[in-house]
Amino acid sequence: MNAEKLPIFPLSAHILPGGRMSLRIFEPRYLRMVKHACATNSLFVICMHKARVTPVENDQVLPLGTAVRVIDFNILPDGLLGIKVAGEYCVEIKNIVTEPDGLQCAECKKYQVWNSQQSTQQIAPMDECLKEIFAQFRDLARQYDELNYRDPTWVLFRWLELLPIDAEKKQHFLVQNDAKDLLSYLFALHDVLADKVTRVS
């Protein structure tokens, strides 16, 4: 797939394919971006930036992002525009340029995350742990029409969105040939949490 020029929206939070995210839009450059995306049913890219960078300069945007589509919008009680986006596919971001109003655009090429796929047996019990999180945080679960716990990649992407780790670490997991590094991290985290629960009880 050839690269296409798309607007980019750098955030500290991130969305991956199959994910959902709600955003409040108020800056004129992003209002223009969203208006165009809604009018033309086109995509823009949500990407991560290096920690503690304000404002986000072109060389501070990390190389992988996710092309997203606006699937809902409304006017919020505070008068701002609220939108809901769905993650479509990952992209590699290159050659960022800044337009006169500050909106950044880049050449974005579709990027395949993880060449090999995991099985449901390989990710257990992290699928059940994710199910518990979504049951506890119902506002998060309501973002989705379907909770795809049987899809290992969907489960791992949701974990990667939720993990409280820096953006560079998330990028590290995404550029590997497979999800083994991420799984090792998740299993170690699960073991630590389980040990703490055992000690408290």
Backbone as CSV, one residue per row, in Angstrom:
resi,resn,N_x,N_y,N_z,CA_x,CA_y,CA_z,C_x,C_y,C_z
1,MET,0.850,-1.196,0.000,0.000,0.000,0.000,0.879,1.237,0.000
2,ASN,0.605,2.169,-0.899,1.362,3.400,-0.968,1.014,4.315,0.197
3,ALA,1.941,5.206,0.526,1.693,6.169,1.592,0.645,7.178,1.136
4,GLU,-0.164,7.634,2.081,-1.136,8.685,1.797,-0.937,9.818,2.791
5,LYS,-1.218,11.026,2.367,-1.071,12.183,3.237,-2.303,12.305,4.117
6,LEU,-2.091,12.261,5.433,-3.196,12.347,6.385,-2.866,13.322,7.499
7,PRO,-3.873,13.985,8.066,-3.646,14.812,9.253,-3.288,13.919,10.434
8,ILE,-2.449,14.417,11.329,-2.114,13.658,12.529,-2.518,14.434,13.776
9,PHE,-2.880,13.681,14.800,-3.365,14.244,16.063,-2.543,13.611,17.183
10,PRO,-1.448,14.260,17.622,-0.601,13.677,18.674,-1.282,13.759,20.036
11,LEU,-1.273,12.632,20.753,-1.863,12.553,22.081,-0.945,11.763,23.007
12,SER,-1.140,11.945,24.308,-0.423,11.094,25.266,-1.112,9.736,25.376
13,ALA,-2.423,9.707,25.207,-3.162,8.437,25.146,-3.056,7.897,23.723
14,HIS,-3.422,6.630,23.561,-3.325,6.065,22.219,-4.452,5.079,21.969
15,ILE,-4.733,4.902,20.693,-5.737,3.949,20.240,-5.072,3.052,19.204
16,LEU,-5.478,1.788,19.185,-4.950,0.812,18.240,-6.109,0.217,17.433
17,PRO,-5.829,-0.548,16.382,-6.916,-1.109,15.572,-7.941,-1.867,16.413
18,GLY,-9.216,-1.602,16.113,-10.296,-2.218,16.878,-10.671,-1.448,18.118
19,GLY,-9.907,-0.412,18.451,-10.169,0.372,19.658,-11.183,1.475,19.429
20,ARG,-11.655,2.038,20.529,-12.577,3.163,20.504,-12.059,4.239,21.453
21,MET,-12.270,5.489,21.084,-11.820,6.590,21.922,-12.771,7.762,21.763
22,SER,-13.103,8.414,22.880,-13.906,9.639,22.860,-12.992,10.837,23.073
23,LEU,-13.218,11.885,22.298,-12.353,13.064,22.347,-13.192,14.331,22.422
24,ARG,-12.643,15.329,23.098,-13.232,16.678,23.105,-12.376,17.536,22.193
25,ILE,-13.005,18.145,21.201,-12.277,18.913,20.198,-12.590,20.402,20.376
26,PHE,-11.544,21.228,20.500,-11.785,22.661,20.681,-10.801,23.533,19.910
27,GLU,-9.602,23.049,19.613,-8.648,23.867,18.864,-9.109,23.996,17.415
28,PRO,-9.015,25.216,16.841,-9.486,25.420,15.458,-8.863,24.464,14.449
29,ARG,-7.571,24.136,14.603,-6.927,23.249,13.621,-7.546,21.852,13.646
30,TYR,-7.929,21.382,14.850,-8.515,20.043,14.942,-10.003,20.063,14.610
31,LEU,-10.660,21.189,14.840,-12.044,21.327,14.378,-12.086,21.238,12.847
32,ARG,-11.125,21.885,12.196,-11.038,21.800,10.730,-10.787,20.368,10.288
33,MET,-9.901,19.681,10.975,-9.583,18.296,10.638,-10.812,17.396,10.752
34,VAL,-11.540,17.542,11.864,-12.706,16.694,12.104,-13.829,17.022,11.117
35,LYS,-14.036,18.308,10.845,-15.066,18.701,9.881,-14.798,18.072,8.522
36,HIS,-13.546,18.115,8.092,-13.197,17.513,6.799,-13.394,16.002,6.832
37,ALA,-12.970,15.353,7.945,-13.104,13.895,8.056,-14.567,13.472,8.005
38,CYS,-15.435,14.223,8.675,-16.860,13.884,8.684,-17.501,14.144,7.322
39,ALA,-17.121,15.227,6.672,-17.733,15.588,5.391,-17.335,14.633,4.284
40,THR,-16.126,14.050,4.376,-15.607,13.218,3.293,-15.473,11.750,3.687
41,ASN,-15.861,11.416,4.927,-15.704,10.049,5.453,-14.252,9.585,5.331
42,SER,-13.337,10.497,5.612,-11.915,10.191,5.490,-11.297,9.940,6.862
43,LEU,-10.044,9.542,6.863,-9.343,9.165,8.081,-8.396,10.266,8.535
44,PHE,-8.072,10.265,9.818,-6.910,10.986,10.310,-6.171,10.053,11.257
45,VAL,-4.996,10.452,11.686,-4.132,9.557,12.450,-3.950,10.072,13.871
46,ILE,-4.235,9.213,14.835,-3.893,9.510,16.227,-2.548,8.852,16.503
47,CYS,-1.614,9.653,16.970,-0.261,9.148,17.189,0.214,9.546,18.587
48,MET,1.296,8.903,18.997,1.891,9.167,20.305,3.074,10.119,20.156
49,HIS,3.336,10.866,21.226,4.514,11.726,21.217,5.386,11.409,22.419
50,LYS,6.624,11.834,22.333,7.569,11.582,23.411,7.098,12.292,24.679
51,ALA,7.450,11.725,25.819,6.960,12.230,27.108,7.434,13.665,27.354
52,ARG,6.543,14.424,28.030,6.860,15.766,28.510,7.277,16.710,27.390
53,VAL,6.598,16.641,26.292,6.881,17.535,25.173,5.696,18.460,24.963
54,THR,5.901,19.770,25.160,4.847,20.757,24.939,5.485,22.026,24.377
55,PRO,5.072,22.520,23.200,4.139,21.845,22.290,4.807,20.661,21.593
56,VAL,4.015,19.896,20.869,4.541,18.723,20.182,5.154,19.167,18.854
57,GLU,6.476,19.076,18.763,7.165,19.427,17.527,7.202,18.204,16.602
58,ASN,7.467,18.472,15.327,7.450,17.387,14.340,8.403,16.257,14.683
59,ASP,9.589,16.599,15.236,10.573,15.555,15.513,10.310,14.832,16.830
60,GLN,9.225,15.200,17.520,8.887,14.541,18.779,7.762,13.525,18.614
61,VAL,7.196,13.432,17.433,6.122,12.473,17.160,6.745,11.105,16.904
62,LEU,6.235,10.101,17.593,6.758,8.744,17.439,6.265,8.109,16.133
63,PRO,7.032,7.149,15.581,6.814,6.748,14.183,5.570,5.928,13.886
64,LEU,4.931,5.310,14.890,3.740,4.511,14.612,2.498,5.176,15.189
65,GLY,1.456,5.227,14.386,0.168,5.750,14.827,-0.943,4.862,14.306
66,THR,-2.177,5.294,14.524,-3.336,4.523,14.065,-4.280,5.423,13.284
67,ALA,-4.606,5.007,12.073,-5.610,5.710,11.285,-6.982,5.449,11.901
68,VAL,-7.737,6.512,12.128,-9.039,6.389,12.791,-10.123,7.039,11.940
69,ARG,-11.362,6.601,12.194,-12.530,7.152,11.520,-13.511,7.665,12.567
70,VAL,-14.102,8.818,12.323,-15.128,9.351,13.219,-16.398,8.534,13.033
71,ILE,-16.913,7.945,14.126,-18.120,7.125,14.030,-19.307,7.752,14.762
72,ASP,-19.052,8.831,15.510,-20.153,9.524,16.185,-19.655,10.891,16.622
73,PHE,-20.573,11.840,16.750,-20.208,13.159,17.265,-21.420,13.804,17.894
74,ASN,-21.176,14.725,18.809,-22.258,15.461,19.465,-21.686,16.712,20.121
75,ILE,-22.576,17.627,20.478,-22.179,18.830,21.206,-22.284,18.538,22.698
76,LEU,-21.194,18.720,23.416,-21.134,18.401,24.836,-21.781,19.508,25.668
77,PRO,-22.123,19.219,26.941,-22.746,20.237,27.804,-21.949,21.530,27.919
78,ASP,-20.611,21.443,27.787,-19.788,22.656,27.874,-19.678,23.382,26.537
79,GLY,-20.422,22.909,25.519,-20.436,23.562,24.221,-19.362,23.097,23.266
80,LEU,-18.454,22.229,23.719,-17.396,21.719,22.852,-17.901,20.556,22.006
81,LEU,-17.173,20.276,20.948,-17.508,19.156,20.075,-16.940,17.870,20.661
82,GLY,-17.801,16.888,20.825,-17.345,15.573,21.256,-17.430,14.607,20.096
83,ILE,-16.377,13.820,19.902,-16.397,12.824,18.835,-15.984,11.469,19.400
84,LYS,-16.398,10.432,18.715,-15.974,9.067,19.022,-15.314,8.517,17.771
85,VAL,-14.119,7.961,17.937,-13.388,7.437,16.785,-13.138,5.948,16.962
86,ALA,-12.972,5.269,15.834,-12.652,3.846,15.808,-11.304,3.655,15.125
87,GLY,-10.435,2.840,15.740,-9.137,2.559,15.153,-9.261,1.594,13.985
88,GLU,-8.692,1.962,12.836,-8.799,1.139,11.624,-7.555,0.281,11.395
89,TYR,-6.390,0.905,11.299,-5.149,0.163,11.074,-3.961,1.031,11.490
90,CYS,-2.844,0.373,11.769,-1.640,1.098,12.163,-0.941,1.664,10.925
91,VAL,-0.244,2.774,11.126,0.504,3.402,10.046,1.886,3.803,10.538
92,GLU,2.813,3.832,9.589,4.138,4.392,9.833,4.125,5.840,9.362
93,ILE,4.571,6.742,10.224,4.469,8.187,9.981,5.824,8.724,9.535
94,LYS,5.829,9.433,8.396,7.058,10.034,7.888,6.768,11.413,7.308
95,ASN,7.818,12.227,7.237,7.781,13.518,6.534,6.625,14.397,7.017
96,ILE,6.653,14.726,8.286,5.610,15.577,8.873,5.820,17.027,8.448
97,VAL,4.739,17.670,8.058,4.760,19.100,7.749,3.670,19.778,8.569
98,THR,3.897,21.025,8.898,2.933,21.799,9.692,2.282,22.848,8.808
99,GLU,0.957,22.825,8.738,0.212,23.775,7.926,0.095,25.111,8.656
100,PRO,-0.317,26.183,7.966,-0.331,27.516,8.571,-1.105,27.631,9.889
101,ASP,-2.178,26.848,10.047,-2.951,26.943,11.289,-2.423,26.012,12.377
102,GLY,-1.307,25.328,12.102,-0.700,24.462,13.112,-1.045,22.992,12.967
103,LEU,-1.975,22.644,12.085,-2.316,21.244,11.887,-1.144,20.528,11.215
104,GLN,-0.759,19.394,11.784,0.329,18.603,11.219,-0.239,17.536,10.287
105,CYS,0.433,17.336,9.157,0.088,16.279,8.222,1.347,15.470,7.922
106,ALA,1.168,14.229,7.514,2.329,13.372,7.275,2.018,12.341,6.211
107,GLU,3.077,11.769,5.650,2.941,10.601,4.787,2.746,9.381,5.685
108,CYS,1.652,8.685,5.510,1.284,7.574,6.393,1.117,6.308,5.563
109,LYS,1.913,5.307,5.882,1.866,4.037,5.166,1.376,2.942,6.095
110,LYS,0.465,2.115,5.620,-0.105,1.036,6.427,1.009,0.141,6.965
111,TYR,0.915,-0.185,8.263,1.971,-0.944,8.938,1.373,-2.192,9.576
112,GLN,1.965,-3.341,9.271,1.510,-4.612,9.837,2.169,-4.835,11.188
113,VAL,1.372,-4.851,12.244,1.884,-5.119,13.588,1.910,-6.629,13.821
114,TRP,3.075,-7.157,14.211,3.264,-8.577,14.540,2.971,-9.484,13.345
115,ASN,4.030,-10.076,12.826,3.905,-10.973,11.677,3.217,-12.292,12.033
116,SER,3.421,-12.751,13.268,2.783,-14.003,13.697,1.686,-13.700,14.709
117,GLN,0.622,-14.476,14.666,-0.524,-14.266,15.538,-0.466,-15.198,16.753
118,GLN,-1.048,-14.749,17.841,-1.109,-15.543,19.061,-2.428,-16.318,19.108
119,SER,-2.430,-17.419,19.854,-3.658,-18.178,20.066,-4.297,-17.751,21.384
120,THR,-5.557,-18.120,21.568,-6.238,-17.784,22.824,-5.560,-18.466,24.007
121,GLN,-5.002,-19.650,23.798,-4.310,-20.351,24.884,-3.047,-19.598,25.301
122,GLN,-2.365,-18.995,24.334,-1.118,-18.299,24.626,-1.319,-17.025,25.431
123,ILE,-2.471,-16.391,25.293,-2.678,-15.122,26.004,-3.389,-15.303,27.344
124,ALA,-3.915,-16.497,27.624,-4.585,-16.724,28.907,-3.574,-16.567,30.052
125,PRO,-3.985,-15.937,31.186,-5.333,-15.498,31.570,-5.603,-14.017,31.301
126,MET,-4.812,-13.394,30.404,-4.964,-11.958,30.219,-6.288,-11.596,29.559
127,ASP,-6.918,-12.535,28.847,-8.240,-12.264,28.293,-9.274,-12.152,29.402
128,GLU,-9.188,-13.041,30.400,-10.119,-12.988,31.533,-9.869,-11.753,32.389
129,CYS,-8.612,-11.363,32.534,-8.284,-10.155,33.302,-8.850,-8.910,32.622
130,LEU,-8.755,-8.877,31.290,-9.316,-7.741,30.563,-10.831,-7.701,30.727
131,LYS,-11.454,-8.859,30.705,-12.901,-8.942,30.892,-13.299,-8.354,32.256
132,GLU,-12.505,-8.625,33.281,-12.775,-8.090,34.612,-12.644,-6.567,34.631
133,ILE,-11.655,-6.048,33.926,-11.473,-4.590,33.865,-12.654,-3.929,33.178
134,PHE,-13.087,-4.489,32.058,-14.215,-3.911,31.339,-15.512,-4.027,32.152
135,ALA,-15.636,-5.080,32.948,-16.820,-5.215,33.801,-16.815,-4.160,34.906
136,GLN,-15.626,-3.797,35.373,-15.508,-2.805,36.436,-15.691,-1.388,35.907
137,PHE,-15.131,-1.122,34.741,-15.213,0.220,34.155,-16.194,0.185,32.989
138,ARG,-17.456,0.310,33.317,-18.515,0.127,32.328,-18.538,1.229,31.269
139,ASP,-18.095,2.442,31.644,-18.034,3.506,30.638,-17.058,3.139,29.523
140,LEU,-15.997,2.458,29.878,-15.038,1.988,28.889,-15.666,0.918,28.004
141,ALA,-16.352,-0.020,28.610,-16.984,-1.103,27.862,-18.062,-0.575,26.914
142,ARG,-18.771,0.477,27.335,-19.861,1.018,26.512,-19.361,1.690,25.241
143,GLN,-18.067,1.923,25.140,-17.521,2.491,23.908,-17.645,1.503,22.742
144,TYR,-17.780,0.220,23.073,-17.698,-0.833,22.059,-19.066,-1.437,21.758
145,ASP,-19.305,-1.730,20.480,-20.491,-2.478,20.093,-20.321,-3.954,20.439
146,GLU,-19.077,-4.425,20.388,-18.784,-5.830,20.669,-17.449,-5.919,21.388
147,LEU,-17.394,-6.752,22.431,-16.157,-6.990,23.172,-15.585,-8.324,22.706
148,ASN,-14.465,-8.260,22.004,-13.963,-9.390,21.231,-12.911,-10.191,21.998
149,TYR,-13.281,-10.720,23.146,-12.307,-11.403,23.990,-11.731,-12.662,23.348
150,ARG,-12.387,-13.209,22.354,-11.881,-14.420,21.691,-10.813,-14.122,20.652
151,ASP,-10.599,-12.851,20.356,-9.587,-12.451,19.378,-8.325,-12.034,20.137
152,PRO,-7.254,-12.847,20.107,-6.050,-12.537,20.881,-5.444,-11.174,20.556
153,THR,-5.432,-10.807,19.270,-4.856,-9.512,18.903,-5.690,-8.376,19.466
154,TRP,-7.010,-8.507,19.417,-7.889,-7.488,19.993,-7.606,-7.326,21.479
155,VAL,-7.460,-8.428,22.191,-7.183,-8.392,23.628,-5.845,-7.707,23.897
156,LEU,-4.815,-8.069,23.145,-3.486,-7.496,23.369,-3.461,-6.009,23.031
157,PHE,-4.152,-5.613,21.982,-4.230,-4.189,21.650,-4.913,-3.395,22.760
158,ARG,-5.976,-3.963,23.348,-6.653,-3.243,24.432,-5.729,-3.114,25.657
159,TRP,-4.982,-4.159,25.953,-4.017,-4.081,27.051,-2.978,-3.006,26.774
160,LEU,-2.490,-2.938,25.557,-1.459,-1.968,25.226,-1.997,-0.546,25.319
161,GLU,-3.265,-0.349,24.998,-3.883,0.970,25.179,-3.975,1.334,26.659
162,LEU,-4.299,0.354,27.495,-4.585,0.613,28.903,-3.344,0.685,29.789
163,LEU,-2.269,0.034,29.387,-1.083,-0.027,30.247,-0.546,1.372,30.568
164,PRO,-0.279,1.649,31.846,0.263,2.966,32.242,1.781,3.018,32.068
165,ILE,2.227,2.883,30.833,3.650,2.936,30.522,3.881,4.024,29.482
166,ASP,5.140,4.456,29.355,5.394,5.570,28.446,5.250,5.138,26.979
167,ALA,5.093,6.153,26.138,4.805,5.905,24.726,5.935,5.158,24.027
168,GLU,7.179,5.463,24.407,8.310,4.782,23.777,8.258,3.278,24.040
169,LYS,7.836,2.881,25.247,7.722,1.462,25.578,6.622,0.805,24.749
170,LYS,5.506,1.486,24.573,4.431,0.939,23.745,4.887,0.757,22.300
171,GLN,5.649,1.752,21.809,6.171,1.629,20.449,7.109,0.431,20.330
172,HIS,7.907,0.194,21.363,8.804,-0.957,21.361,8.030,-2.258,21.168
173,PHE,6.924,-2.405,21.890,6.125,-3.618,21.758,5.527,-3.748,20.365
174,LEU,5.139,-2.624,19.758,4.474,-2.653,18.461,5.403,-2.997,17.312
175,VAL,6.691,-2.685,17.422,7.597,-2.897,16.297,8.265,-4.271,16.321
176,GLN,7.962,-5.091,17.315,8.529,-6.432,17.359,7.879,-7.325,16.304
177,ASN,8.553,-8.417,15.952,8.009,-9.352,14.968,6.768,-10.087,15.472
178,ASP,6.667,-10.215,16.786,5.513,-10.881,17.380,5.225,-10.237,18.736
179,ALA,4.237,-10.782,19.435,3.789,-10.189,20.697,4.457,-10.815,21.924
180,LYS,5.542,-11.563,21.734,6.152,-12.262,22.860,6.628,-11.312,23.956
181,ASP,7.257,-10.203,23.582,7.734,-9.240,24.585,6.568,-8.667,25.387
182,LEU,5.489,-8.322,24.690,4.313,-7.791,25.373,3.704,-8.830,26.295
183,LEU,3.596,-10.068,25.827,3.042,-11.131,26.660,3.890,-11.363,27.903
184,SER,5.205,-11.359,27.760,6.091,-11.534,28.913,5.867,-10.423,29.931
185,TYR,5.717,-9.214,29.432,5.466,-8.067,30.313,4.131,-8.225,31.038
186,LEU,3.094,-8.599,30.301,1.768,-8.767,30.897,1.749,-9.901,31.916
187,PHE,2.390,-11.010,31.606,2.417,-12.145,32.535,3.165,-11.773,33.813
188,ALA,4.279,-11.044,33.677,5.027,-10.611,34.853,4.182,-9.666,35.704
189,LEU,3.469,-8.756,35.054,2.592,-7.835,35.769,1.482,-8.596,36.487
190,HIS,0.902,-9.583,35.814,-0.165,-10.397,36.407,0.354,-11.147,37.628
191,ASP,1.564,-11.698,37.536,2.136,-12.457,38.655,2.377,-11.551,39.867
192,VAL,2.852,-10.331,39.608,3.098,-9.384,40.702,1.791,-9.018,41.385
193,LEU,0.772,-8.710,40.605,-0.528,-8.339,41.178,-1.147,-9.497,41.942
194,ALA,-1.039,-10.716,41.393,-1.595,-11.895,42.065,-0.882,-12.136,43.389
195,ASP,0.433,-11.914,43.414,1.202,-12.098,44.647,0.792,-11.085,45.710
196,LYS,0.537,-9.851,45.288,0.104,-8.821,46.244,-1.253,-9.153,46.826
197,VAL,-2.167,-9.633,45.962,-3.497,-10.004,46.437,-3.404,-11.142,47.439
198,THR,-2.552,-12.130,47.152,-2.372,-13.281,48.055,-1.846,-12.824,49.416
199,ARG,-0.904,-11.903,49.416,-0.332,-11.440,50.685,-1.340,-10.666,51.519
200,VAL,-2.160,-9.850,50.821,-3.176,-9.079,51.548,-4.235,-9.974,52.162
201,SER,-4.636,-11.007,51.403,-5.677,-11.919,51.898,-5.135,-12.858,52.973
